[in-house]
Amino acid sequence: MGLGTPKSAAILMLILNLGLYFIVTMIATWAVNYGINKSHLLDLSPPAQIFPIYYPIGNMATGFVVIFSLIAGVVGMTTSITGLLNVLEWNASNLHAASFSSVTTWSITLLAMGLACKEIDLGYKDANLRTLEVMTVIVSVTQMFCIGAIYTGLKEIAAHQRMLESRRYLVGIFLFVVLYKTISAVYYYAVILLMKAYWIPIANCPAFTSATKRFLYSIIP
């Protein structure tokens, strides 16, 4: 799989998640606004006054589902936008940032999805809340696929960097060998020139034996 395939998949999933989290945010915002408006019509006890959101359209889990879905939606839209910017750069540091933000968003989304499952189990809810539950489950799955695409890109970039490092290592060894051979050849010929310039006149000295002269001449090309 080429480097462009996980990049395209990650961009597609981030754009899809941006739309899904926007829908989740809109439904959760409507539910929060509805609950606040209804709370003013009731004579609530002190605990309810601290958290004054009442949901006659849902059940006991609805308040938690709506609040955590709203948080997940806002965080999901933000991390989807920043993730798109990071993925477009497509390098290791940006992908690590995108993966961290995606995992953080997924954990919050899973929390909202778990509360939505509890709300489904209790039953009796409005059609808008059922839509919110379905969208929370769907975006949990798509966010998981998005994380998988980003991690696939990280693995391929790491493999590509290792391949480049191995190539640099081989090129360095080749240059070292070439430089070593060149220096050795220059040194050899420099020694030969010095021997021709100085050793041959000395070898012609009568003090040297004939065997010594033959040896000196044999080592000089």
Summary of the structure (lengths in Angstrom):
residues: 221
radius of gyration: 37.6
end to end distance: 58.8
largest distance: 129.7
contacts: 664
relative contact order: 0.11
helix: 85%
strand: 0%
